[in-house]
Amino acid sequence: MREATVRISLTKESASVFVFGLFSGMDFSGLSSAEQAHVNKLVEKRQFQGFLTMYGKLVEKCFNTCCNDFTSKSLSSKEELCVNNCAEKFMKHSERVSARFAEMNAEIMSGQKNVSG
């Protein structure tokens, strides 16, 4: 049986998708540069936490769904295909949910500007 290597490519953009809409539209110009730097660090930390959460869920879901034969140290071709499909579907779903969240956030921010402006 051949050894299989499965690589899941997650970019920085994929990881930051969790916090994308959280601070969009917010005005931080009233903050000092030190406060802005602090907010940026908090956002980066939150993005990384979101990335780790997403990656952990991805690994758990795909492993539980696809890996059934523990008689070999490598994945079978069927398991490898399943893991690749699972990861692709998971990422597409996450991207769609994030895009919808950003759309809803934009609508909310637009509504707030119309009310206050």
N, C-alpha and C positions, 0 to 999 in steps of 0.2 A: 504494500500500500504506500502511496506517495505521501509525503508531508505537504500540508497545505499551509499557506500563510495568508491570513486575512488581514487586510489593512483598512481601517476606517479613517478616511480623511476628514478632519474637522478643522476648519479654518478659524482664524480669529473672528471673522465676520459671523460664522455660525455660532460661536460661543457668545458673542455680544448681542445676539438676537433677543436674548431674554430680557435685557434691560433697555433695549433700543427705545421703546416708547415711554419708558418710565420718566425720563427727564426731558424729553423733547418738548419744545415750546416753553420751557421754563426759563425765566430771565435771571441769570446769575450775575448780571453786570453790577449789581449793588454790593456784591461781596468783594472783600479784599483779595489780593492775589493769593495770599496764604489760605484763605477760606476756600477759594476756587480750587486750589491745589488739593486741599483736604477733601472737597466734594468729588473731585476727579479720582482720588485714591479710593474713596468709598464706592464709586461707580465701578471702577476696575475690579475691586474686590468682589462686588456683587456679580459682575459679569463672569468672573472666574468661578465663583460658587455655582452659578447657573450652568456653566459649562460642565463642571464636575458632576452635578446632579443629572444633567441630560446624558452624559457619557455613561454614568452608572446605571441609569434606567435602560439605556440602549443595550449595554452588555448583558444585564440581567434578563431582559426580555428576549433577546436573540439567543442567548445561551439556553434558557429554559425551553424555548420553542424548537430550536434546531439541533441541539447536541444531545443525542440519545444513546449513542454507542460509545461506551467507555472501555472497550477492549483494545483500543489503539490510542497511542499518544497523539495521533494526527487526526484531522477531520477527514471524513469521507468526502467524495466529490459532491454527494447529495447534501451533506451538512454544510459544506463550504458555500454551495449555491444558495442554500436556505439562509445562512448568515448574511451573505451579501445582499440578498433580496430584502431581508428583514431590516438591515441597517439602512438601505436606500429608502424603504417605505417610512421608517421612523424619521429619517432626516427630512423627507418631503413633508411629512405630517407636521413636524416641528416648525419648518419654515412657513407652512401655510398658516398655522395657528399664530405664529409671531407676526406674520403679515397682517392677519385679521386684527390682531391686538393693536398694531400700529395704526391701522385704518380707524378703528374705534377711538383710539386715543386722539387722533387728529380731529375727528368729529367732535369729541368732547372739548378739546382745546379751542376749536373753531366756535363752538357754542358759547364758551366762556368769554371769548373775545367779543362776540356779538352782544352779549349781555352787558359786559363792562364797558364796551366802546360805543 
